[in-house]
Amino acid sequence: MTAVARSTTAALLLATTAALCLGAALIAAAGVSPVDAYRTIWTGSVGSWDALAQTSLRVAPLLVMALGLIPALRAGVFTIGSEGQFGIGALVAALATLGVAPHLPPWLAIVAAAGAGAAGGAAWALIPALLRAYLGVDEILTTFAFNFIALSVLFWLLNGPARGEDQFLVQTSPIPEDTWLPTLGDSVANVGLVLLPALLLLVTVFGRTPSGYRVRLLGASETLALAARARPRRIVVMSMLAAGAAAGLAGWLQIAGLDRAVYATVFRGWGYLALALVALGQAKVVPTVVGVLVFAALQNGSEAMQLGLGVSPDFVVVVQGLVLFLMTFRLVGTQRP
Amino acid sequence: MTGLVADLGAVFSIGVLASGVRLAVPTALAAIGETISQRAGIFNLGLEGMMMMGAFTGFAAAVAADSPAVGVLAGGLGGAAIAALMALGAVWRGTNVIVTGFALILLGQGLANFLYAQNQARLPTFEPLGELGFGPVSDVPFLGRVVFQQNALFFLTLAAALLVAIVLARTRFGLEVDASGSDPAAATTKGVNVRRTRTLAVLSAGFFAGIGGAAITVGSVGNFGSNITSGRGFVAIALVAVARGRVGWALVAALMFGTLEAAQSRLQDVEAIPVELLPTLPWIAVVLALVALALTRRTRLRAAG
């Protein structure tokens, strides 16, 4: 681990501690003992094998999305489109599953759905990527706009052609049980987890190749990158497509591993969360992983806290906002914009 | 085709225009604020969080003081409180505006929703702001319904737009805002206090966004609900991008979008139009505006040799 990665990880843990202390005041003011609240969050997120397995279901999509954003952020491309790509990927994956499941053996249908989700996410990233690479159109606003376009397109499709037959809610038909990701033993955790070390390895190895080096050079200075024979347009397009594919794959994980169908609530702001964690982790692997683990655990613990103590799960949103806000002060001057 | 035109004529009736104007008020207020902030060079992504905070503080204060006016003012202050954090980070310490903005969306939404959830029992609903009485003027055909049967916040919005447009165009502060936005380094050498200017701009953005949030809870609903601003802060950002930082156009865009929103339920009967896709219009306009801007920039560069 580099010095930057180490100090960033330390800062993240420090910011989390500080945010939890501030949160304790808030929760005490609401008349609940902070000790009880945090104990419930702990046991509900990492306190038992069951809780850990539950948390892993949240870690997987968030981490896949975050790892996919690393090359783009290293190249200085600030794409905030993961949110929309996640939803589109989930929908494409669900429809692909429903389409091919009757004709293929289950394992092949699962693989095809994963590929379809990734392709859907990448396709949703294509226009902003080309606009940035060839016309110099700022990717922040275009990818942001595409998130909202995705949201409406998804509602439109879920209300019409993509709506499952005989569904009371606005949703697709549920995917067949044999296309669910097989669980590990008798826990709720599933084999989707094997993707995580594979992607971690891929991102780490890529960072050490000449191409990975050129990506980072482009982020530092276009002149230097050109001197190293980098092709900036190619890097911009490929890194944005990679982020899109990863977000689409995360959408598939959400469907095949947890939701079983696409609902109108598929947009949860995790695309933005993934981006914030990678940006605050300075596009380094270790701090990004630690950030994802902390945030997924908080998220899962918040539900236990609501069930056990009647504390609104919005409390954890406050803590997450505080952690991110405190962390931004470390980034000063290291990144665009 | 004539059938469609006739259908659309029926959809955009006076009643729809009148409720469109009502729906436009919160978005327009937030867009006025965002305009100031963006012209000063700070892309204020946290607008939605500021609106949410204003929606809650406005509602709570209106209940506590039993006064809508106090509620509206408290809404502005609630929005400005979140904006103060934006100023502290993005202006004073130079933090990344996107990540800071996102953090403040979470913080504003989370705090507002949490505080409401924990105090719900003490916060009864109330009668929202009523229409202002203009006597016989309210019965003038068309204008009477659309303009003169609105509550005080609509007129406050018009006044705010006029005031902000004049301040930006005609005062020293307005010039300093534009200078800080277009070239902060040059502005500093000319004696502009960029940090102070941007702080004021961001605080004003939060204040107007907060009033926009209160316009929902105090002005039209008389209650609070989880995520009650439902993305209006984001729409406001889109409208400002399309209006390219001009207050008047942002107001017009907000009115157009509000009217579309009001027409949505009736447009459902016009089969040629998928109503679910109407919210994409401001975002498609944003992308097209950015592409047009990039193309003209290229042509200009080429013409310059």
Interface residues (C-beta under 8 A of the other chain):
Chain A: L26 A30 G31 F78 I80 I127 L131 L135 G136 V137 D138 I140 L141 T142 F144 A145 F146 F148 I149 L151 S152 V153 F155 W156 N159 G160 G269 Y272 L273 L275 A276 A279 L280 V311 S312 D314 F315 V316 V317 V318 V319 Q320 G321 L322 L324 F325 M327 T328 F329 L331 V332 G333 Q335 P337
Chain B: F43 G49 L85 G89 R93 G94 T95 N96 V97 I98 V99 T100 F102 A103 L104 I105 L106 L107 G108 Q109 G110 L111 N113 F114 A117 Q118 S226 G231 F234 I237 A238 A241 P274 E276 L277 L278 P279 T280 W283 I284 V286 V287 L290 V291 L293 A294 L295 R297 R298
